[in-house]
Amino acid sequence: MIWLAHESEEHAKESAAVLAGLGFRACKLLADSVVTTGVTRKRLSKAAHDLESAGFLFVRDVGDSWEPVFQLTPSLAGEEALQVLEET
């Protein structure tokens, strides 16, 4: 397999282990954002913060002063880590 965000398969497996360590909700949120090429939320969950901190998810504030809206988009590293996690 050709890795774009990871240097090797071993590095991708390490990222998958980090993703698995974030818990089921984080994995589900990342999977949902990969399938739909991004999701929107009115509030950010702990899972979204954790995924962003790990580099698996991009969070953009697209709301305004009256209504907060956040666009959650998967990173390439997040997509690859999720793929490795699903294969194991």
Phi, psi and omega per residue, in radians:
M1 nan 2.535 3.111
I2 -1.636 2.202 3.139
W3 -1.749 2.265 3.123
L4 -1.745 -0.664 -3.100
A5 -1.735 -0.261 -3.121
H6 -2.039 2.651 -3.116
E7 -1.351 -0.529 -3.098
S8 -2.714 3.028 3.100
E9 -1.137 -0.623 3.115
E10 -1.095 -0.741 3.105
H11 -1.118 -0.676 3.099
A12 -1.149 -0.669 3.099
K13 -1.154 -0.636 3.067
E14 -1.119 -0.709 3.099
S15 -1.142 -0.673 3.096
A16 -1.110 -0.657 3.097
A17 -1.151 -0.684 3.081
V18 -1.101 -0.786 3.123
L19 -1.056 -0.787 3.122
A20 -1.080 -0.607 3.126
G21 -1.205 -0.319 3.122
L22 -1.350 -0.273 3.056
G23 1.824 2.994 -3.066
F24 -1.121 -0.749 -3.094
R25 -1.101 -0.691 3.116
A26 -1.157 -0.749 3.113
C27 -1.091 -0.733 3.141
K28 -1.157 -0.736 3.115
L29 -1.084 -0.769 3.114
L30 -1.124 -0.749 3.120
A31 -1.079 -0.753 3.105
D32 -1.072 -0.721 -3.121
S33 -1.247 -0.523 3.091
V34 -1.241 -0.772 -3.097
V35 -1.113 -0.715 -3.074
T36 -1.740 0.112 -3.108
T37 0.989 0.720 3.087
G38 2.056 2.575 3.104
V39 -2.328 2.802 3.076
T40 -2.022 2.549 3.119
R41 -2.430 2.641 3.076
K42 -1.506 -0.441 3.077
R43 -2.327 2.651 3.095
L44 -1.657 2.250 3.101
S45 -1.474 2.955 3.066
K46 -1.077 -0.657 3.124
A47 -1.055 -0.733 3.126
A48 -1.137 -0.729 3.097
H49 -1.098 -0.759 -3.136
D50 -1.110 -0.747 3.121
L51 -1.127 -0.690 3.110
E52 -1.145 -0.749 3.133
S53 -1.102 -0.589 -3.140
A54 -1.426 -0.156 3.128
G55 1.514 0.273 -3.109
F56 -1.654 -0.209 -3.027
L57 -2.532 2.447 3.019
F58 -1.763 2.328 3.126
V59 -2.050 2.140 3.099
R60 -2.100 2.340 3.057
D61 -1.481 1.915 -3.115
V62 -1.966 0.163 -3.128
G63 -1.505 -2.956 3.094
D64 -2.219 -2.957 -3.089
S65 -1.173 -0.434 -3.068
W66 -1.647 -0.511 -3.115
E67 -2.466 1.928 3.116
P68 -1.275 2.370 3.070
V69 -2.450 2.321 -3.133
F70 -2.101 2.305 3.073
Q71 -1.697 2.137 -3.136
L72 -1.885 2.070 -3.098
T73 -2.177 2.309 -3.132
P74 -1.245 2.525 3.024
S75 -1.523 2.871 3.102
L76 -1.093 -0.676 3.095
A77 -1.084 -0.679 3.109
G78 -1.156 -0.717 3.115
E79 -1.108 -0.765 -3.131
E80 -1.178 -0.709 3.119
A81 -1.116 -0.707 3.111
L82 -1.132 -0.704 3.117
Q83 -1.092 -0.772 3.126
V84 -1.140 -0.714 3.134
L85 -1.097 -0.699 3.137
E86 -1.224 -0.516 -3.135
E87 -1.346 -0.365 -3.111
T88 -1.707 nan nan
